[in-house]
Amino acid sequence: MEKIEYVRLYAGPDGESHFEDVEIGLRLGAFAPPAPPVWLSASLPAERVAFGSASPGWYGDWHPAPRRQFLVYIAGEVEVEASDGEVRRLGPGSILLVEDTTGKGHRSRVVGATDVINVVVQLPD
């Protein structure tokens, strides 16, 4: 695999949040010698890592992100609505970069009958 895709949610100059599909390139490299090479992206700085969970029926009305952060979904499904009206459904294996720290923000809800479990990687300001 030579690339990974993720979804970026950001605030535009209009104060509305918008989605963007992003590809990040990978290259074959030594990560844990003597294990064989694996596909890696360039490293990104991270400040904190946390694990999260939300139950079916959880709903977060309009809010900006508390900080720039990646959400990596492990289980369950969430629906995220940008303030421009676009809605995305994210499930296991989905990666979301949340950068709408200003403006109206977004709203999100757990859909389905399974808890959402995610990894939150908070980025430096």
C-alpha positions as CSV (number, residue, x, y, z in Angstrom):
1,M,0.0,0.0,0.0
2,E,1.6,3.3,-1.1
3,K,-0.9,5.7,0.4
4,I,-3.5,6.1,3.1
5,E,-6.6,8.3,2.9
6,Y,-8.2,10.3,5.7
7,V,-10.9,12.9,6.0
8,R,-10.1,16.4,7.1
9,L,-12.8,18.6,8.7
10,Y,-11.7,22.2,8.8
11,A,-13.1,25.7,9.3
12,G,-13.1,27.9,6.2
13,P,-12.7,31.7,6.1
14,D,-16.5,31.8,6.0
15,G,-16.6,30.3,9.5
16,E,-18.3,27.2,8.2
17,S,-16.8,23.7,8.5
18,H,-16.0,21.7,5.4
19,F,-14.8,18.2,4.6
20,E,-11.8,17.4,2.4
21,D,-10.4,14.0,1.4
22,V,-6.6,13.8,1.9
23,E,-4.1,11.2,0.7
24,I,-0.8,10.7,2.6
25,G,2.0,8.9,0.8
26,L,3.8,6.0,2.2
27,R,7.3,4.6,1.5
28,L,8.8,1.3,2.2
29,G,11.2,1.6,5.2
30,A,12.8,0.0,8.2
31,F,10.6,0.6,11.2
32,A,11.7,-2.1,13.7
33,P,14.7,-4.0,12.4
34,P,15.4,-6.8,12.0
35,A,11.7,-7.1,11.1
36,P,11.1,-6.7,7.4
37,P,10.4,-3.2,6.0
38,V,6.9,-1.8,6.2
39,W,5.1,1.1,4.4
40,L,5.4,4.3,6.5
41,S,4.4,7.9,6.1
42,A,6.5,10.8,7.3
43,S,6.2,11.3,11.1
44,L,3.9,13.9,12.5
45,P,4.3,15.6,15.9
46,A,1.8,14.5,18.5
47,E,1.1,15.9,21.9
48,R,-1.2,13.4,23.6
49,V,-2.9,10.2,22.9
50,A,-6.2,9.1,24.4
51,F,-8.8,6.4,23.9
52,G,-12.5,7.2,23.6
53,S,-15.9,5.5,23.5
54,A,-19.5,6.7,23.0
55,S,-22.6,4.6,23.3
56,P,-25.4,4.3,20.7
57,G,-27.6,7.4,20.8
58,W,-24.8,9.7,21.8
59,Y,-25.2,13.1,20.1
60,G,-23.0,16.2,20.2
61,D,-24.8,19.3,18.8
62,W,-22.9,22.1,17.0
63,H,-19.5,22.5,18.5
64,P,-15.9,23.4,17.3
65,A,-13.2,20.9,18.0
66,P,-11.3,21.5,21.3
67,R,-8.0,21.3,19.4
68,R,-6.5,19.8,16.2
69,Q,-6.7,16.1,16.5
70,F,-6.8,12.8,14.6
71,L,-9.7,10.4,15.4
72,V,-9.0,6.8,14.4
73,Y,-12.2,4.7,14.5
74,I,-11.8,1.1,15.7
75,A,-15.4,0.0,16.3
76,G,-18.9,1.4,15.7
77,E,-20.1,4.1,13.4
78,V,-20.4,7.9,13.8
79,E,-22.1,10.4,11.5
80,V,-20.4,13.8,11.4
81,E,-22.1,16.8,9.8
82,A,-20.1,19.9,8.7
83,S,-21.8,23.2,9.0
84,D,-21.9,23.5,5.2
85,G,-24.5,20.6,5.3
86,E,-22.3,17.7,4.1
87,V,-22.6,14.5,6.2
88,R,-20.0,11.8,6.4
89,R,-20.4,8.3,8.0
90,L,-17.2,7.0,9.5
91,G,-16.6,3.4,10.8
92,P,-13.9,1.0,11.7
93,G,-10.6,1.9,9.9
94,S,-11.7,5.5,9.2
95,I,-9.4,8.4,10.1
96,L,-10.6,11.9,10.7
97,L,-8.4,14.9,11.1
98,V,-10.5,17.5,13.0
99,E,-9.3,21.1,12.6
100,D,-12.5,23.1,12.8
101,T,-11.4,24.8,16.1
102,T,-13.2,28.1,15.2
103,G,-16.5,29.0,13.7
104,K,-19.7,27.0,14.0
105,G,-18.0,23.7,14.1
106,H,-19.8,20.4,13.5
107,R,-22.2,18.0,15.1
108,S,-21.8,14.2,15.4
109,R,-23.7,11.2,16.6
110,V,-23.3,7.5,17.1
111,V,-25.3,5.5,14.6
112,G,-26.2,1.9,14.9
113,A,-26.3,-0.4,17.9
114,T,-22.6,-0.6,18.6
115,D,-20.4,1.5,20.9
116,V,-17.9,3.7,19.0
117,I,-14.3,3.2,20.1
118,N,-11.6,5.5,18.8
119,V,-8.0,6.6,19.3
120,V,-7.6,10.3,19.7
121,V,-4.2,11.7,18.8
122,Q,-4.0,15.4,19.8
123,L,-1.6,17.6,17.8
124,P,0.4,20.5,18.9
125,D,-1.2,24.0,18.5
